[in-house]
């Protein structure tokens, strides 16, 4: 989908279902406003970025940062972060 990233089948499915532009996913991984380490898996990073084209909602992209190319596991607009980023 995007150069430098690999998408799991789950990620491909949810990005399509949720009508998330794959370029937003790449932008969020490349230039996040915030990152969090996964509480259970040290190989997983959560990248967060507001998407102006989608009402400034916060896109959360969960990806494995230890592989090359990086592997996107899932992506979704995180309602719990509305107005907090």
Secondary structure, 3 states (H helix, E strand, C coil): CCCCEEECHHHHHHHHHCCCCHHHHHHHHHCCCEEEECCCCCCEEEEEEEEHHHCCEEEEEEEECCCCCEEEEEEEECHHHCCCC
